[in-house]
Amino acid sequence: MRATFALVASVLLAQQTIAAEAPCRGTPAGNGVVAAVTDGRTLKLADSRQVRLAAIEAPSDGMALRTLASGQALRLERISDDRYGRLVAYAYRDGDEKPLQFALLETGQARVSARAGGKACADALLASERGARAAKQGLWSDPNFAPLSSENLAGLSAARRHFALVEGQVLSVRESGATIYVNFGRRWTRDFTVTILKRQKRSFAAAGIDVDRLKGRRVRVRGVIEQRGGPIVEALAPEQIEPLD
């Protein structure tokens, strides 16, 4: 009995340790077996649930996810439900300490999305992405997959309404009404701009992004590109902005 109790206690302790160390966590949402891969980040389970992998963007063909997840039993941790009724979650294969998202990022088959959770989670996800990019793993071996330059106005225009990474030097930071404008050029009607709601300034600073000190710095921005005069990305979370110097 003592031996059994000790074994159970050690297993529970190990699970608690993993949970404490894992930077990206959700609410337990049960298990499921993958019946199909719908696209690069969407799974259909045998119980008919659809799961959207949280915190990443991936090519729509789903080839990498199919290799990793087809037929696999998964443990799910819920983040939310999307407007289509899909479960947005972290998904773990049996025996894995990190969710599938990390496997895709580490092999260069995905990018971190605009909303990646808290700072610890975002830092871990971005570190995996940077490692794959530096090693030119997977999609990062294709020059066309590289971040766009903020000066590449034709490329930014072509990426309208799509998720993209954009790199460049901040020319100025201005405030107008309830909005902060992080400008990468002199003409807002033509050049790339990032907007941040003024009320979010404190949360950005708490995450290490001092908006007022971005002027003159090179940064990487991630998000969906819209057109409002010039190309624009609305930064709703601090992990969307990465200082590069």
SVG drawing of the C-alpha trace seen along z (x, -y; Angstrom):
<svg xmlns="http://www.w3.org/2000/svg" viewBox="-20 -64 41 66">
<polyline fill="none" stroke="black" stroke-width="0.4" points="0.0,0.0 2.8,-2.4 4.6,-1.6 1.4,-2.2 0.7,-5.5 4.3,-6.6 4.0,-5.8 0.7,-7.7 2.2,-10.7 5.3,-10.8 3.2,-10.7 0.9,-13.5 4.0,-15.6 5.5,-15.1 2.3,-16.2 2.1,-19.3 5.8,-20.1 5.2,-19.9 2.1,-22.1 4.0,-24.6 6.9,-24.8 4.8,-24.8 4.5,-28.4 1.3,-28.0 -1.7,-26.6 -5.4,-26.4 -8.4,-24.8 -8.6,-21.0 -11.0,-20.1 -10.8,-16.3 -9.2,-14.0 -9.9,-13.1 -8.6,-11.2 -7.8,-13.0 -10.0,-11.9 -8.9,-14.5 -6.8,-17.6 -8.8,-20.3 -6.1,-22.9 -2.7,-24.0 -4.1,-24.5 -7.5,-22.8 -8.3,-19.3 -11.5,-17.3 -11.8,-14.7 -13.6,-11.4 -16.3,-12.8 -17.0,-15.5 -15.4,-18.4 -13.3,-20.7 -10.1,-22.0 -8.3,-25.2 -4.7,-25.2 -4.1,-28.4 -1.4,-30.9 0.0,-30.0 -0.5,-30.7 0.3,-27.9 0.0,-27.2 -3.5,-26.1 -2.4,-22.8 -2.0,-21.2 0.8,-18.8 3.0,-19.3 0.1,-19.0 -1.2,-15.9 2.2,-14.3 2.3,-15.1 -1.3,-14.5 -3.2,-12.1 -4.8,-9.3 -3.2,-10.6 -4.9,-10.7 -4.7,-14.2 -5.2,-15.9 -6.7,-19.3 -6.4,-22.5 -9.1,-25.1 -8.3,-28.8 -11.7,-29.8 -14.3,-29.0 -14.2,-30.9 -17.1,-32.3 -17.5,-29.1 -17.9,-27.0 -14.4,-25.5 -12.4,-24.8 -9.3,-27.0 -6.8,-25.0 -3.4,-23.6 -3.2,-20.0 -0.8,-17.4 0.0,-14.0 0.5,-11.1 3.9,-11.5 4.5,-15.1 5.3,-17.8 4.8,-20.6 1.8,-21.0 1.8,-20.5 2.2,-24.2 5.8,-24.0 6.6,-21.0 5.3,-23.1 7.2,-26.2 10.5,-24.3 10.4,-22.7 9.6,-26.0 6.1,-24.9 4.3,-27.7 4.6,-31.3 3.5,-32.7 0.1,-34.5 -0.8,-38.0 -2.4,-36.7 -0.1,-34.3 -1.3,-34.5 0.7,-35.9 4.3,-37.0 5.8,-33.7 3.9,-31.8 4.6,-34.4 8.3,-34.4 8.5,-30.6 6.6,-30.5 8.7,-33.3 11.9,-31.6 10.9,-28.5 10.0,-30.5 13.3,-32.4 15.3,-29.2 13.7,-27.7 14.1,-31.0 17.8,-31.3 18.4,-27.7 16.3,-28.2 14.1,-25.3 11.0,-24.3 9.3,-27.3 12.0,-29.7 14.3,-28.2 12.0,-30.0 13.0,-33.7 9.4,-34.5 8.4,-33.5 10.8,-36.0 9.4,-39.0 8.4,-41.9 10.3,-45.2 8.2,-48.1 9.5,-49.9 8.2,-47.2 4.9,-48.9 4.0,-46.7 4.5,-43.6 2.5,-45.0 -0.3,-45.9 -0.3,-42.4 -0.5,-41.0 -3.6,-43.0 -6.1,-41.1 -3.5,-38.4 -1.3,-37.7 2.3,-38.8 5.5,-39.7 6.9,-43.2 10.3,-44.5 11.6,-48.1 12.8,-51.1 10.3,-53.3 10.4,-56.9 8.1,-58.4 5.5,-57.7 2.5,-60.0 -0.7,-60.2 -4.1,-61.4 -7.2,-61.0 -7.4,-57.4 -4.8,-56.0 -1.0,-55.8 0.5,-55.7 3.9,-54.0 5.0,-55.4 7.6,-53.8 7.4,-56.6 6.5,-60.2 3.2,-59.9 0.4,-58.0 -1.5,-57.9 1.3,-55.7 3.7,-54.3 3.4,-51.5 1.9,-52.2 1.1,-50.3 -1.7,-51.5 -2.1,-50.8 -5.0,-51.9 -3.8,-54.5 -5.5,-52.6 -3.3,-49.6 -0.1,-51.5 0.4,-50.4 -0.1,-46.7 2.4,-47.0 4.9,-48.6 4.4,-45.8 5.3,-43.3 8.5,-45.1 7.3,-47.2 7.7,-50.9 5.8,-52.5 7.3,-55.9 10.8,-54.6 10.3,-52.8 11.3,-55.8 14.5,-55.0 14.4,-51.3 14.2,-48.4 11.2,-46.2 9.3,-43.2 5.6,-43.4 3.1,-40.6 -0.6,-40.8 -3.2,-41.2 -2.4,-44.0 -5.2,-46.3 -5.3,-49.4 -6.3,-52.8 -4.5,-55.2 -1.3,-53.3 -0.8,-49.7 -1.6,-49.3 -1.4,-46.6 -3.5,-47.0 -1.5,-45.8 -3.8,-44.5 -1.2,-42.6 2.4,-43.4 3.7,-40.1 2.9,-41.6 5.9,-43.9 9.5,-42.5 12.4,-45.0 15.3,-43.8 18.1,-46.0"/>
</svg>
